[in-house]
Each structure stands twice: as structure tokens, then as C-alpha cells.
Amino acid sequence: MNLSASEISKSIQEANASADDGGWSEWDAVDDVVERLLDRHGRDAIVTELRDARDDPIIAAVLFDAMTLSGRRLTEVFSEEEIVSAALQYLLAVESGAGLQDGAWAWSALFQFSPESSIDTDFDADEHFNLLLQLLQRAPLDDTVLFMIGDGPLAHSASVPEHFARIQELSKTDSKIARAWWLNETDGGRLAK
């Protein structure tokens, strides 16, 4: 497979369109393509050739996957703004069936990160936490969105004592952070009754 952004994007879209979904997912198509690209071209060539096409959400997913598999930080290619914007786009599309076209790569990066894991290389713990704070600033005061942030990456980040203390402090004055944390603690409000 060549390192042509348009060919790669088309190949993944075609694989997804032709899948009968018998266990096949959008990410399976991305993983399959990335493995072939890594074997043939290597990580550095993928990043060099595709980084300028990262505004295509499928190519962004390919870059995310390749960088994660090869131990490179996402901020080498993506700006904080690109990560936060794509993650927010995904969260806003969840109720209508979000996917690769909606910035799933950015949400996956933020959601999957664990400060305790020695294999996480997408971010360092402070960088991840700062991205979450930016995401919360831009997120609407919407329980679905705030629960996804609070119960996922914010809860993961809170395993760092300094981050937990900062969440508690910010919750006193920031209604979205307070709500996201409350939704996390009450399993989306279900345990509050």
C-alpha cells in the first residue's frame, strides 16, 4: 500500500462500507491498514507523508494508530487545539452514532490514557490532564457529554493525587467540572437517588 492519503482514506472507507459488521469495526480497518503501512514504510515515513492530510479524520485515525503503536506522542503531529476539537466533535456526535468521521481518534486517545500505565505514550499525565481541562471548558453543560468525560478520562486522570486535588478545587467554582465529577461519582446520577 502506498503512502497516499487519498488512497488510504478511500481504502478504509471501502472496507467499512463493505463490512457486514460480523465483528468488523471501523478501527479494525484502520488497524489493518496501519499494520501494512508500518511493515512496508515504517513509522517515520507514515508520519512524514500523512501529517499534512490530518484534517481528514480517517487519516488522523491512521496517524493516531501508527503513533500509538510506535510509541510517539500525539503532540508531535497534532496541536492541542486539534485534539480537543476532534474529541469534542466526537462527544457531540455520540447520540447520533459517532465514528471515525467524527474525531473518534482524539476521544480514543483521551479516554484510553492511564497515568499508571507504563505503555501509554500518547501523552504524559500532566499534558493529558490539561487537555481534559480544555475539553471541559469547551464542552456544553450536557450530562451525556460531561458523564463521558467524568467517568472516563477525568476519572483516570484523578488517580494522580495532584490532579485529584485540582479537580476538587476547580469543582468549587467551575460548574462543568463539578457536574462531570458528580456524574462520575454517581454513575451518571443513578447512585444519587
C-alpha positions in Angstrom: 0.0 0.0 0.0 1.3 3.4 -1.0 1.5 6.4 1.4 -1.2 8.3 -0.5 -3.6 9.9 2.0 -6.5 9.8 -0.5 -5.9 6.1 -1.3 -5.6 5.2 2.4 -8.7 7.1 3.3 -10.6 5.5 0.4 -9.4 2.0 1.3 -10.6 2.4 4.9 -14.0 3.8 3.8 -14.5 1.0 1.3 -13.6 -1.6 3.9 -16.1 -0.1 6.3 -18.8 0.1 3.7 -18.4 -3.5 2.5 -18.1 -4.9 6.0 -21.1 -7.0 7.1 -20.2 -6.0 10.7 -19.6 -9.6 11.7 -17.2 -8.4 14.3 -15.6 -5.9 12.0 -15.3 -2.3 13.1 -14.0 0.9 11.8 -11.0 0.5 13.9 -10.3 -2.9 12.5 -10.0 -1.4 9.1 -7.6 1.3 10.5 -5.5 -1.3 12.4 -5.3 -3.5 9.3 -4.1 -0.6 7.1 -1.7 0.8 9.7 0.0 -2.7 10.2 0.6 -2.9 6.5 1.9 0.6 6.3 4.2 0.1 9.3 5.6 -3.1 7.8 6.2 -1.6 4.4 7.2 2.0 5.2 7.9 2.4 8.9 6.5 4.9 11.4 8.6 7.9 10.4 7.6 7.7 6.7 3.9 7.4 7.7 4.1 10.5 9.9 6.1 12.5 7.4 3.9 11.6 4.4 0.5 11.8 6.1 0.8 14.6 8.7 -0.3 17.3 6.2 -3.5 15.4 5.5 -4.5 15.1 9.2 -7.6 17.3 8.7 -9.1 14.1 7.1 -10.5 12.3 10.2 -9.6 8.9 8.8 -6.0 9.9 8.1 -6.0 11.4 11.6 -7.1 8.0 12.9 -4.3 6.3 10.9 -1.7 8.7 12.4 -3.0 8.2 15.9 -2.9 4.4 15.5 0.6 4.5 13.9 2.0 6.8 16.6 0.5 4.9 19.4 1.8 1.6 18.1 5.3 3.1 17.7 5.5 4.9 21.0 5.3 8.5 19.7 3.5 11.4 21.4 0.4 12.7 19.6 1.5 16.3 20.2 4.4 15.7 17.8 1.8 15.8 15.0 -1.4 17.2 16.4 -1.8 20.5 18.2 -3.7 20.6 21.5 -6.4 22.5 19.6 -6.8 19.7 17.0 -7.0 17.1 19.8 -9.5 19.0 21.8 -11.7 20.0 18.8 -11.8 16.5 17.4 -12.6 14.9 20.8 -15.4 17.5 21.3 -16.8 16.8 17.8 -16.9 13.1 18.7 -18.7 13.7 22.0 -21.3 16.0 20.4 -22.0 13.3 17.8 -22.3 10.3 20.2 -26.0 10.3 20.4 -26.3 10.2 16.6 -23.8 7.4 16.2 -20.3 8.9 16.2 -17.4 7.2 14.5 -14.2 7.8 12.7 -15.6 10.7 10.7 -16.4 12.5 14.0 -12.9 12.5 15.6 -13.0 9.1 17.3 -9.2 9.1 17.3 -9.0 12.0 19.6 -11.6 10.7 22.0 -9.9 7.3 22.0 -6.6 8.9 22.8 -8.0 10.9 25.8 -10.2 8.0 27.0 -7.7 5.2 26.8 -4.9 7.1 28.6 -4.0 5.8 32.0 -1.4 7.7 34.1 -0.5 4.4 35.8 0.3 2.5 32.6 4.0 2.3 31.5 2.9 1.7 27.9 0.9 4.9 27.5 2.9 7.2 25.3 0.3 9.4 23.6 0.7 12.0 26.4 2.3 12.5 29.7 0.0 12.7 32.7 0.0 16.5 33.0 -0.4 17.0 29.3 -3.4 14.7 29.3 -4.9 16.5 32.3 -4.5 19.9 30.7 -6.2 18.6 27.5 -9.1 17.4 29.6 -9.5 20.8 31.3 -9.5 22.5 27.8 -12.1 19.9 26.7 -14.3 20.6 29.7 -14.0 24.4 29.1 -15.4 23.9 25.6 -17.9 21.2 26.4 -21.6 22.1 26.7 -23.3 21.7 30.1 -24.8 18.4 28.9 -25.0 15.4 31.1 -24.2 12.9 28.3 -21.0 14.7 27.3 -20.0 15.5 30.9 -20.6 11.9 32.1 -18.4 10.6 29.3 -15.6 12.9 30.3 -16.0 12.5 34.0 -16.5 8.7 34.1 -13.7 8.1 31.6 -10.6 10.2 31.2 -11.2 12.6 34.1 -11.6 9.6 36.5 -8.4 8.1 35.0 -6.5 11.4 35.5 -7.7 11.7 39.1 -5.5 8.7 40.0 -2.7 11.3 40.1 -3.0 12.9 43.6 -2.2 16.4 42.3 -4.9 16.1 39.6 -7.5 14.8 42.0 -6.8 17.8 44.3 -7.0 20.2 41.3 -10.4 18.6 40.3 -11.7 19.1 43.8 -10.5 22.7 43.9 -11.9 23.6 40.4 -15.2 21.9 41.3 -15.8 24.7 43.8 -16.0 27.4 41.1 -16.5 25.5 37.7 -20.0 24.1 37.3 -19.0 21.8 34.4 -16.1 20.2 36.2 -18.3 19.9 39.3 -21.0 18.2 37.2 -18.6 15.9 35.4 -17.1 14.8 38.7 -20.5 14.3 40.3 -21.7 12.3 37.3 -18.6 10.1 37.7 -19.1 9.6 41.4 -22.8 8.8 41.0 -22.6 6.6 37.8 -24.4 9.2 35.7 -26.7 10.2 38.6 -28.1 6.7 39.1 -26.4 6.3 42.5 -27.7 9.7 43.8 -31.2 8.6 44.3 
